[in-house]
Amino acid sequence: MEYLKKLSRFVIPYKRFGILNIICNIFYALFSTLAMVSLMPMINVLFGETEKVFVKPEYQGFKHIKSYAENSLNYLITSTTDTYGPQRALLYMIFLIIGLFLLKNIFNYLALYFITFLRNGVLKDIRNEIYDRVLHLPISYYSEKKKGDIIARISNDVAEVKNSLLAILELIVKEPLTILFAIIAMFTISFKLTIFVFIFIPISGLIISRIGKSLKRKSANVQREQGIFLSTLEETLGGLKVIKGYNAEKRFNDKFQDSTNRFYHFSNILLNRQNLASPTSEFLGIATIAALLWYGGSMVLIDKTLSGGAFIGYMALAYQILTPAKAISKASYLVKAGNAAADRVLEILETKSPIADLPNASIKSSFDSDISINNISFKYEDDLVLKDFSLKVAKGKSVALVGQSGSGKSTIANLVTRFYDVNAGSITVDGQNIKDITKNSLRGLMGLVTQDSILFNDSIKNNVLLGKQDATDEEIIEALKIANAWEFVKNLPNGIETNIGDSGNKLSGGQKQRLSIARAVLKNPPIMILDEATSALDTESERLVQDALENMMKNRTSIVIAHRLSTIQNADTIVVMHKGEIAEQGTHNELIAKNGTYKKLVDMQSFE
């Protein structure tokens, strides 16, 4: 029940539906028992065993409620039989039984009706919170996680929690109450026979609990494997060109089938163990009924201490206990499966972001002087990527970072935008540590164009609108013109309303990159960060994109991470990086004159 406590905050908004469900289940359990008890007077009428009562009984308090109810019913049957004959009395008993069964089923439906809102409401809210957490957890969290596993948690695992939540409510309210009312009625009919039944119940419970002991572990195996094959599917869809280009279909097919085979194996073990619950509990119940038939039958036939009608009513009550007992055993398995799913769901919900805003973090709405990187060191895992690195970028100036792969250029962009936090040192904007500024307002000052054009399966308009949610169509078109994108957008069938496909796959690389730039232009931030924005483009696309970048960078503070040195020759300062440290810095001409690392890089690219 521990995970239920942790998830209770999702239940509280829907507690009124839970309360209504409990009330309806109480009435369901009550009328279920009364419906079975009502079989007794009908059978007594059929076989002429009804005790004759000719005087209408008087109510003498709750203490004598049982005898009052029996005498009142017997009086009704006696008077009806004497006046209209036994057939009319039998008809009344049939109407009574039908009415009780109708009420039982009405309350059963209402209980399910109300619980539906609770279950689906909890499902919706948990999924919404997980998605919100997925958006707000730092990028570093996902470097160790498979995307498919996250998808499995937000879809399948949350649904499993929802199912186990209903199972818990059945375990707590509906089925136990049905059993309780039935047992009370059974004690009322025959104390001795009910004590005899209770000898068998602990034995049945012990056997059922042994079956369900390992279900949580088996369920966790199934859910983990589901995450693995969904990850494989997600990777396959994202890398189809590479898979086909390298004729690697068989390798990925084998990898996927290995996972689904393991899923098949684990699922079979889990479901077969679950499926054992119902027949086991039913067999144990029938064994109890058989013992009842032998012992209770002797009370009717030999001892004459129990009437035939009472015995059949008692047997109906005893059999009625079987259905909720089976439901409880099945629900307990669902709860165990839900425990494993809840562990995986709670792992995301309870993960604290190491890059959360400080309680007193301030909102920064303007950029006035400079960005200062002060003696920072940083590592992703074990080895330092940046070592005691310092750099100052004045307002309105452009600084380009160049160097070989792995020298730490892109890491600077990740740290300035606070996708990661530095291990040592500090980064300040206008002298204020970025850790003391809300992430939202910090990133509001910055525009980001990356090497990979990250676009969404939506229209051009909605992709560009990410830069400024309330922009007009005219502002969007102006941004597209500055980014040299309008020339191809205006010729598309639906203009800016054209859908660009998954990840923008209906567009060329250069077109996608120009849309990314248009998005940044529309945002119009004072600081622009360009992370190898032209490295993946052909020469013609690079020229168009470079023109767009230069248009955008006019009078704007820029940090440019470049692979192609031809794109940054006009930068105010060029910083040459080597293994996380500054090797050289200066203007293009100054660095060429030094005849050092930068000159070698330029010569290599010129030769290429």
N, C-alpha and C positions, 0 to 999 in steps of 0.2 A: 504493500500500500504506500511505500515511501514515494514512488514516482507520482502516484496520484496526488499526494500532498504538494509536490513540486508543480504539478500541472493544474492545481485547483484554481489558480488565478484565472485560467481560461474558462473554468466552469462558472465562476461567480456571476458574470454578466447574464448567464442563462439559467440562474438558479430557480427562477419562478417556474420554468418548464420542468426542472428536476423535482420541485415540490409537487406540482400537479401530477407528474408521473408517479410519485410515491403514493399520493392520495388515491389515484385510480388503481394502482396495484394493490392497495389495501382492500378496496372494494372488490377487485378481481379475485383476490385470495378468499375473501369472505363468501362471495357468491359461488365460487368453485366448490367450497366445502358444503354450503347449504344445498347446492344442486345435487351433490352425492347423497347427502343425508335425506333429501326428499324422496329418494328411491325407496326408503324403508316403509313409509306409510302406503305407498302405491302397491308394494309387494304384499303388505299385510291385508290390504283391501282385496287383492286378487285371490289370496289364499284364505280369506276369512279369519285372519289372526288379530284383527284390530280389537283392542280392549274397549269394551262398551262403556261409554260415559254419557249418562242421561241428564246430568245437571251441569249447567255452564259453570266452569271453574272461575274462581276469583283470584285476582293478582295479589300475592302476599309478599312482594318485595323481590329484589334481585337474587337473594339467596335461594329462592325457590323457583327461579326462572325456568329451569329445565323441566320440572314437573308441570309447571303452568303451561309451557309450550306444548308438551306432549298431550296433556289433558284437553287443551283447547282444540288441537288437531283431531284427537279422538272424538271429542264432542261433535265437531263439524262432520266427521265421517259418519258417526252414529246417527245424528239427526237427519243427514242427507239420505243415508241408506234407508232409514225408517220411512221417510217421506216420499222419496223418488226412486228408491231402489239402489242396489250396489253399483250399477253401471254409471249413474250420475256421479256418485262419490269417486269412482275411478276417473271420470272425465275431469273432475276438479283437480285431482292429484296430477293428471297429465298436464293441465294448464299451469299448475304450480311449477312443475319441473321445467316446462318450456320457458316460463317467465324467468326462472332463476338462471337457466342457461343463456337466455337472451341478455340478461343484465351482466352476467359474467363476461360475455364476448364484447358487449358494448364497452365495458371498462377496460378490457384487454386492448381494444382498438384505441381508446382514448390514451391509455398509458403509452402505447407505441407512437401515437400521433404527437404527443408532447415531447417524448424523448428524441424524436427526429430532429426537432429544432435545436435541442441541446447538443446532440452529436455533431450535426453539420455545422453549427455555430462554432463549436470548439475546433473542428477540423479547419474551418476557414481562418480562425484567429491564429491558430498555431502556424499554419502555412504562411500567413501574412507576416508573422513575427520572424519566422525563419528566413523568409525572403528579405525582410528588412535587415536582419543580422548578416545575411550573405552580402548585401550591399555595403554594410558599414564595417565589416571585419577587414583588416588590412590585407593588402595584396600578398604579403608574406604567408598568410594563413593558407592560401590556395596553392602555393608552391609545393606543399606536401600532400595535397588532397587531390583525388580524382574527381573531375567534374561529374561523371556519371554517378559516383557515390553520393555527391551532394543532391543530385536530381532524385536518386532513389530515396533519400531521407525525406525530402520535401513531398514526395508523392506516396510511395508505398509504405514507408515507415509511419508517416502521420496517419494514413488510413488504418494501419494496424493498431495504432494507439486509439483511434476512434472506436474501432470494433471492440477492443478490450475494455474501453470505458463503459460501453453498454453492458458488457459481460459483468463488470464490477457491480453495476446498478442491479443487475439480476441477482448476483450473488448476495448483495446486501439486503434487497427489499423483496422483489417479486417472488422468487422461488422459496426463500426461507419462510416468508409469511404463509404461502400456500401450504407448505409442509407443517408449519406451526398450527394453523387453524385445523388442518386435517387431523393432526395428532390430538389436539384438544377434543375434537369430536369423537375420535377413537377411544380416548380415555373415558369420555362420557358414556359411550355404548358399552365398553367392557374394559375395565381396568386390568384384569388378569391377562387378557389376550394382548393388550398393548405392551405390557411388560415383556411378554414372550417375544414380540416383534423386536423390541429394543436389544435383545441379545444378538441379533444378526446385523444391526446397523453399524456398530464399530468395526466389525470384520469387513464389511463392504467398503467402508471409508478408508481403511488401511490399504486394501488392495488397489483402490482407485488412486490414492495419493502416491503409491509406489510407481504407477504407470506414468504420472505426470512430472516426476521429479527432474528429469533431464531436459524438459521441453525448452527452457529458456536458452540453454546452450545450443540446441539444435536449431531453434528459431534464429538465433544470432548468426549461425553459419549460413542459413538461407538468405538473410537480409544482406550480409556482407558480400556474398557471391552475386546477388542481384546488382549491387553497386558496381562490381567488377565488370559484368558483361554490359551494363549500361555505359560505363566509361569506354569500353572497347568500341561500342556502337558510336558514341559521340566522337571519338578520335577518328573512326573510319569515315564518318560523314564529313569531318573537317579536313581530312587528308586524302580524299578519293583520287585526286590528280596524281599525287606521289605514289599511292598504292598501285594504280593502274600503270603509271609510267615505268615503275620498276617491276612490273609483273608480280606484285607481292600479294595478289588476291588470296592464294592458297595459304600463305603464312597467317594472314589476318583471319581468314576463315577458320583455320585450325585453332587459333588463339580464342576466337569467339566460341567455337564448339567445345573446346576444353572447359571454358567457363560454364556454358549452358549444361554440359554433362555433369559438372560438379553440382550445379544448381538442381538438376534432375535428381541426382543421388541424395543430396541433403533434403530436398522437398519430399522425396518418397519416404525417407526415414521419419521426417516431422509429421507428414499427413497420416502415415500409417499408425504412428503413435497416437495422434489425435483421434483417428477413426476407431481406435481400440476402446476409447472411452465409452461411447454409446452402447455397443453390444455388451461390454463388460458390466456396466451399471444395470443394463436391462436384464442380463442373465442373473446377476446377484439379486435383483428385485423379484424376478420370477421364482428364484429359489426361496426367497422369503415368503412369497405368496403361497408356494407349495406347502411350506411348513405351517402357514396359517390355515390352509385348507384342512390339513390333517388335525391340527390342534383345535381349531375353531369348529370343525365338523363334529368332533367328539363332544364338544360342549352343546351342540344343537341336537345331535342324534342320541347321545348316551346320557349326558348329565342333565339335559333339558334346562340348562341355565341361560340359554340364548335363543331368541326366536329366529325363525328362518329369515324374516324381513330384516331384522337387525344384523344378522350375519352377512347377508348379501350387501347391505349398505356399508357394513364394516369393510368387506372385501373391496368394494368400489373405492372407499377412502384410502385403503392401503395401496391399491393400484394407482390411485391419483398421486400418491407420493412419488411413484416411479418417475413420472414425467419431469417434475421439478428437480428430482435427484439427478436425472440424466443431464438436465440443463445446467445444473450446478457443476457437474463434473466436466462438461464441455466448456462452460464459461471459465472454469479454473485453468483449463489449458489455454484458452484465449488470453487470459490475464498473463500467463507465463510467457506466451509469445509477445504480448504487448509490452512486457517488461524489457525484453531485448530491443524492441523497436523504440521504446521510450528512452533507453540508454543512449541510442544513436541520435535521437531527436534532441534530447537534453544536452548532449555534448556540444551541439551548435548553439543552442539557446543560452547555455551557461558559459560559453567561451567569452572571456573579457578581452576587448580590443586593447592591445598595448599602446595604440596611438589614439586613445580617446581624448576628447577635449578636457582640459583641466576645469575644475568647478568655477574658477574665476577667470577663465579665458576671455579675452576681449575681442570685440568685432572690429576688424580693420577695413575701412571703406575706401582708403586712398593709398597711393604709392607716391612718396614725396622725394626721397633722396637716393637710396642705394639698397642693394642686396649684398650682404656680407657673409662669406663663408669663413669661419674662424677656427683654424687648427682642428678640422674634423677628422675622425677616423671612423671607418665603417667596415663591417664584414657581414656577408650573408650567412655563412656557416662558420668555418674555422679560420680561413686565411683572410687577412685584411685586404680589402679592395681599394680603400683609400687610407693613406697614412699621413696624418698631420697636415692635411690639405687646407690651404687658405686662398681665397679669391674675393675680389670686390668688384661688383658690377654697378656702375653709377647709372642714375636715371637717364634715359635717352640714349645710352650707349649699347653697342652690340659686342658681345664676347663670344668667340668661337672656341670650342673645345675639340682638339684633334688628337689623334694617336692611334696606336694599333688596337685591335680588338682585345678586350679584357683590361684595358688601361684605366677603366673607371669612369668613362665619359657619361654613359647613360645612367650610372649610379648617381651622378650629380643631379640629373633631372629628377630621379626618383626621390632624392632627399630634399631638394628645394620645394617640390610639390607635396612633400611630407607623405609619400606613399610608404616610406620607411623612416625610422628615426635614427639619428646618428648615435654611434656608440660612445663617442667622445667629441668634445668641442661643441660648437653651436652654429646655427644659421640664423641671421637676423634680417628683418626687413625694416628699413628706417630705424635701425637700432633696437628693434623689439624682437626678442627671441620668438621664432615661429611656433614654439611649443606653448607660448602664452597667447597665441592667436587662435581663434576657432578655425578648424580645418575648412569649414564652408566659406568663411570670409577670405582666408588665405588663397584658396583655389579660385575664389571669385575674382582675384586680382590677376590671374594667370590664364593664358591660353596655351594649349598643348597640341602640337602636331607631331605624331609619331611616325616611325618608319612603316609600321603596319597600319594601313588606313582602316580604322575600326568603324564600320558602318553597320546599320541595322536593317532588317527586312521590312522596309517601310518606304514611304515616298521620299523624294529628294527634299521636299519642303520640311518634313518632320525630322529628317536627319540633320538638316542645317539649323532647325529651330532649337536644337539642344544648346546652341550658343546663346540664344536669347528667346525665352519661351513666348514672350508677347510681341515678337517682331511682326511687322506687316509684310505682305507679299512684296511690296516695293523695296523694303529694307533687305529682304532675302535676295532679290534679284540684284541689288547693288552689291551685296557681299559676293554673289556669284561672279559678277563682272570683275571685281577687284581680284578674285582668285582665278581669273581666266577660265571659269567654268561655264559661264553663260553661253558661250559660243556653241557648246554641244548640248546644253540643257534646253535651249530654246528650240532645237530641232527634234526633240523627243516627242512622241505622240501626245503625251499629256503634260508636257512642260515640267514645272516643279512638282506636279502631282504624280509623276511617273514613279512606280515602284521599282526599286533597284535590285530586288532579289536578296537572297540570303547572303549576308556579308558584302552586299553590293556586287555580286558576281555577274550582274548584267552589264557592268561597266569595265573599262580597261583600268590598268594600274594607275596611269596618269590621271584619268578622270576621277577615280576614287580619291586620290590624294588631293586633287583640287577641291573636291567637296569637303574634305577634312579641313582644308585651309579656309574655305568659305565659312565653315562653322566657327572657326577661330576668329575670322574677320568680323562676323556678326556679333560675337561676344564683345569684341572691341576692348580687350583687357590692356592694362598699362604694361604688363610684363608678358613676353612671349617666349615659350620654350619650344625649340624645334629639335627633335631627336632623330637625326639622320633622315630627314623628311624627303630627300630625293635619292637615297642610295639604291632603292629598288626599281628605279625608272630607267627607261631608254632615253637616248640623247634628246629626242624631240620633246618628249614629255617632261624631261628634266628642265629644258629651257622654259617651257610654259609654266611649270611649277615654280622654277626659280624666279621668274618674273613676278608671279603671284606672291611669292614670299617677300620679295623686295618691296612690292607695293604695300604689303601688310606691315613690314618692319619699319617703315618710315616714321621717324619721331617716336619710336617705341623702344623700351628696354628689352633686349633680346639675349637669350642664352641659346647658342646654336651648337648642336653636336653634329659634327660633319665627318663623313667618310670621304666624300669627294671634295678635295681641297679647292677646286675651281669655284665652288659655291660660296666660299667664305673669304675671298681675297679682300673684300671691302669692309670686313669687320674692323671695329675700332681696336680690339685686342684679340690676338690669337694665342691660346694657351695650348702648348704641346704637352701631353700627358704620357707618362711612362710608368707602368706598374703602380698606379695610385698616387704618383707624385708629379710635380711640375718639372718638366725637363727644360722648357724654354717658354718665354712669352714676349710678345711685342706685336707690331704691325706686320703685315705680309712682307713689306720691303725690308724692314729691320731684321726679320728672321731669315730672309733669303741672304742678306748681307752677312749674317753670322756664320752661314755655311755649316749649320749643325743638323740636328735631327729633323727639323721641319724641311730644310732644303733637300735632305735625302728622301723624305716622303713625297715632296713635290716632284723630284726627278723620277722616282719610281712610277708615279701615276702618269707623268708625261711620257715615259717609256712605254707604259701599258697602252 
